[in-house]
Amino acid sequence: MERFQWLPVMVICALTINTLPSKAALTASGGTVEYFTPNMFKKGSQVERIQRAIDEAQKYKAKVVIPGYDAIKKSAVWLIDKAILLPGNTELELDNCTIKLSDQCRDNFIRSANAGLGISDVKPLSNIRIVGKGNVLLEGAANPRATGDHNKTLSMDPKGFSQSYGTDAGKPGENQKGGWRNHAIILAQVDVFEISGIQLKDYHAHGIVLERCTNGLVKDISFQVRQAVTIAGVEKQVLNQDGLGVRFGCRNIIIERCRGNSGDDFINIGLTDTGVPAGVENVNVVSGSVYKGATDNIANIYLQNWQDFYSISHRAIRIMPVGKLRIQNVFVENMTINALSAQGLVAEYAANIRGLFVNNIVTYQPVKAKGIRDASFRDILYLGKGDAIDVANSDSVVVDNVRKTLF
């Protein structure tokens, strides 16, 4: 395992080297600003002013700060009706602020600007940082137009596993399925990135989705969902509220200090090739769910120091290299999976995984990785019922100090 230890250092160094300059930027008028904020712009909606600040900051290589108070609208909430789009070389600082989706919004909170509806060719970007300072909350709409993934049909009174709530249900001209527009934060084809210091609450599908992203850091993220939204005092079903999705082509990514709960999988590493290209609406990833060969394989994903997290109805950690997809080197260490989680760590299609290293885990649910090769499972404390681990011993698999105990 020693040969892999240099990878986190390389990722952190890349982030440090490519961080935007913190010094003041010289503006066209000859003055200087340390950052741009939407409070500098009086005209337009809240999200239009945020986007104006991003556009201006690009000109001067300055960062953007969304403060806790909108001095123009006199509001402590930034109510947005479309996604904040981030180009490359952008540092977005969220300073003790609340951003909420409006009831008119059918879009992400934040998305890399290279991807979206009708964009079939997702151009690579680099150096995007989304950094929360203090108490930062991103919250879903009070009465959302759509929720759920591309397999879910919108309904005003959803039932079963095929329907999810949305006020667009039955409306002519509106898409009747969910999809990537319901995710909270999407980065697609981004090299060198950071997402940190954010609480995500009651988002409409997945929380954070990384697609074909490399050399990144995700840390200090809290997820809080309940698979429902309350409308006029009645609970309406909301499905597919995964925490994190790590999709085709992701490599060299550290994900640390996550906590809270998801509805569906807390983290899902992998993707199914459904043959749907980029820019199409009814798909779970904006950059397309078409496996393009080895470049779309996933490698070197570090999950570390997660705090008492769980999935309400599915898996705490799911690794799923379906079809031709291959996953290499996933490190899972220093974690406590809450007793409320429906399932624990589950590795599916294990023949397509090379290198799964699980270390220092406390769990109430068994570790399942039947058929895995080139893997190790060390120092696992199991507090649940039945067998602690479902892993076949072989010359390439190490199982060491897996203990079952009851309090």
Beta strands, then each sheet from edge to edge (+ up, - down):
strand 1: 25-26
strand 2: 32-33
strand 3: 35-36
strand 4: 63-66
strand 5: 77-80
strand 6: 84-86
strand 7: 90-95
strand 8: 98-101
strand 9: 110-112
strand 10: 125-133
strand 11: 137-139
strand 12: 153-155
strand 13: 163-165
strand 14: 185-188
strand 15: 190-201
strand 16: 208-211
strand 17: 214-224
strand 18: 228-231
strand 19: 234-237
strand 20: 244-246
strand 21: 251-262
strand 22: 267-270
strand 23: 298-311
strand 24: 315-320
strand 25: 327-337
strand 26: 343-347
strand 27: 353-363
strand 28: 367-368
strand 29: 373-382
strand 30: 389-390
strand 31: 397-404
sheet 1: 1+ 2-
sheet 2: 3+ 4+ 7+ 10+ 15+ 11+ 8+ 5+
sheet 3: 3+ 4+ 7+ 10+ 15+ 17+ 21+ 23+ 25+ 27+ 29+ 31+
sheet 4: 6+ 9+ 14+ 16+ 20+ 22+ 24+ 26+
sheet 5: 12+ 13+
sheet 6: 18+ 19-
sheet 7: 28+ 30+
end
